[in-house]
Amino acid sequence: MEISTVIIIINTFASLFLAGVIWIVQLVHYPSFHFMNKKGFEEFHKHHSVHISFIVVPAMLIELSTAVILPFIENLPKILTISSLTLVILIWLSTFLIQVPVHNRLRSGYDKKDVDRLVSSNWIRTFLWSVKAFTGYLLLTF
């Protein structure tokens, strides 16, 4: 198997994995923040932040590093490889410019508006990772 094929497979697997995680977070996990005991919310949020990072950070780094390589692989449609990289960059921007600041505020305790903001803004990443996973599938067909 060629190294370019391995890179495409790894990138697509990372994207599919992250799309699955973000859908669970979007539909189940973030909305459940509203049902947590308000007294224990800070401890719960710390637990969430630390443990979700063990799951998503390695996959996000793998996805990013392989997405950077994709445009340099010959015989792949540039529109797909550049789109793939652009989607990853947009996901990272959304994460660090929108969701992380909300999480930082939630470290101090439960706030209904911030949890609502987290749920509503996370649709950005949910959509982008879904499209990114589909882009990976398309790259696998070439």
Order of alpha helices (4+ residues) and beta strands (2+ residues): alpha-alpha-alpha-alpha-alpha
